[in-house]
């Protein structure tokens, strides 16, 4: 489902970019067709993206993005001159206006998606090793917060104003007991599928109607899970990790 949504958004954004190029070109008195707009948009996007990757590998940092935009313009001009014999100044005008409108409209589409559908998250620390590692880039599903056991969730810890990532182990109204390295849920041993290492600590808690007990997969090196911070509330949960 996640891949379908992402693919749909990409296709929509590319279609909008094509339509913008078509409209801006006509505004500059260039008789471009919608088909040619599609071809030019596709070639410029692919080739400038390749240029950005190559420049990034070289180690140019932020300059890679700037230079890829310049490369995009030269590709853009080459294609327009090939098809329509357009001057450098004219293609520069089309390129800048097209780029500006595309960025603004893409931002207008991306903002609500980030707020209500997906949000990027970068893993920090080792509490979720070996399943998630430092620097892993994730997408958090915000549209589906039907939380079940073993879901990986990102949540807000208001006392420290930080976002944490942990695995849901205990569900609302369940009784959680941790003693002598063993974890019981409603009196039955937790069927461990993901937790690595001994689950230390002494816990005896019954969760509320909107509370969840979370643990780091790397239990012996997870300092900020429910053994220390207590149960988290549903309202604290930003979303679930996509594709887990």
N, C-alpha and C positions, 0 to 999 in steps of 0.2 A: 504493500500500500504506500509506504514511504517513497519508494523509488518511482512509483507511478505519479505521485504528487509532484516530486522534484522534476521529473521529465516533463510533466504538463506545464509547470511554471517556466521551465527553460524554453519550451516551444512557444509559449505565449509571448515571453519577452523577446525572443528572436523575431517573431511575426510582427510585433509592435515596432522593433528596430527597422525591419524592412519597410513597413508602411511609412515610418518617419523619413527614411532615406528617400523614398519615392516622393513624398510631399515636399521635402526641402529641395530636392533636385528640381522639381517643377517650379518651385518658388524662384529658383535661380535661372529659370528659363532653359532648363536642360530637359529635353524630351525623352526621359528615361521610362522604360516599361517596368511594371511590377516584377516581371520575371528577371530582368537585368538587376533590379534593386536587390532581389533575393540572392542572385549569384554574387554580386559585389559585397553585400553584407557578409555572406558566408565566407568568401575568400579572405576578406580583410580580418574578420574575427579569427579564423584559423591561423593565418600567417602571422598576425600580430601577437597572438597567444603563444605561438611557437617561438617568436622572437623574444617574448618576455621570459619564457622558460629558459632559453639558451643564455640570455643575459643574466638571469638569476643564478644559473649554475656557475657562470663566470665569477659571480660574487660582486655584482654592482649594487646590490641592495635596492634602495628606493629609486635609484637612477634607472634600474631595469624597467620600471613602470613608465617612467618619462620617455625613455628611449623607445619603448615598444609603441607608445602613442605616436612618436615621430615616424617610426617604421610603418605604422598603420597608415599615416598620411601619405607616405611615398607610394605604398601599395595602392591606396585609394586613388591617388592622382594618376598612377600608371594605367589603372583600369578605366578611369574616366577618359583619359586622353586616347586610349586605344579605341574605345567605343564612340566617343563624342567629340574628340579634338578640343578638349576644354583647357583653358589656360591654368597656370599654377595658382594665380590669385583666386580664380573662380572656384576651383576645387577646394582651396583652403577655406573659403567661406562656407561651402557646403559641408565640409568635414567638421568644422568647428560648431556650426549650428546643429548639425545632425548629432554630434557627440554630446553636446550640452542637453538637447532635448531627450536623447536616449538615457543619459544618466539621471535626469530629473524624473522621467516617467518610471524607469526601473526602480529608483529609490521609492517612489510612491507605491509601487507594487510590493517591493521587498519589505517595507516597514510594517504593514499589517501582518505579513507572513511571519516576520520575526516576533511580533507581539502576540500572535494568536495561534500560529501553526507550528513553526520550528524555531529553535534558537541554537546557535552554535555554542559549544562548550569545550574547553581545553582542559584535559586532566592534569591536575597538579598534585604531586606527591605519590607515595607508593602504597596507599591504603587499599587499592583495588588490584594490586598485583596478584597473580600473573595475568588476569583476564583483561585488565586495563592498565596502561603504563603511562608514566610521565610524558606529557606532550601529545598524547593521543587526542585527535580532533573528532568530536562527536556531534551528532544532531540530537537535540532534545525535543521529543514530541510534546507539544503543549495542548494539542487538540484532543488527546486521549489520556485522561487521568484516572482510568479504571485500574487501580493498583491491585496487583495480586502478588502472592509470595514469590520471591526470587527476582522480581523486577529490580532493575537498577534505576535509581531516581536521583535527580539533582534537586536539592532543597536549600532554602535560605535559613541560615542560623542568625536570628536577629541580634542575639547578645554580642556577637562578634562581627556582624555585618559582612558575612562571607557566604559564598555558595559552596556546598559540599556535595560529594557524590558517594553514595553507599548503596548496598543491596538491602531490599526489604525482606526481613525474616519473619517478623511478627505482625499480625493483622489486628484490626480493631476488636476489642473485647477479649482477646486471647491472654492467657496467663503465661508469662515468660520467666523461666528460672534458669540461671547459670550458676553452677556450683561444681567445684573440683574438675573443671575442664569439660563438663558436660552441659548441654543445653536441652531443656525440655520445653515443649509447647503444649499447653493444656495437659501436662503430665506425661506426654509421649516424647521420646528422643527426636530431636530435629534430624530429618533425613538430609544430611549434608551433601550437597552437590557441588558447591562452589568454594566454600570457606577453606582456606589453607592455613594449617597450623592450629595450635591449641587455642580454644576459646577461653581465655582467662577471665577472671572477675567473679564477683558475687552479685547476682541480680535476682530479685524476686518482685515482679511487678505485674499488675493486671492493666492492660491497655484500655484507654477510654474509647468511646464510640468513633472518634475521629483521629486516633493515634496509631502510629506504626513504629515498630522496633527495627532499627537498621544496623547493619554491621558491614565492616570492610572485608572484602575477600581475603586480604592479608591480615588475618585477625590479630596476629602477634605484633603487628606494626601499624595498627589502626587506632590512632589516638583520639579521633573525633567521631566516634559512633555512639549508639545509644547506651553503651556501657558507661560512657562519661557524660554525654550531654542529655541523656534521657530520651524518652520517646519523642518523635516529631509529630506535629499535627498535619492534617491533610492540607490546610491552608498554606503551609510552608513549602509544599512540593511544587516545583516549577514545572516538572514534566518527567517523562520516562525516556531512557536512552533508546534511540531508534536502532532497530536491527540487532538487538541483543539476543 
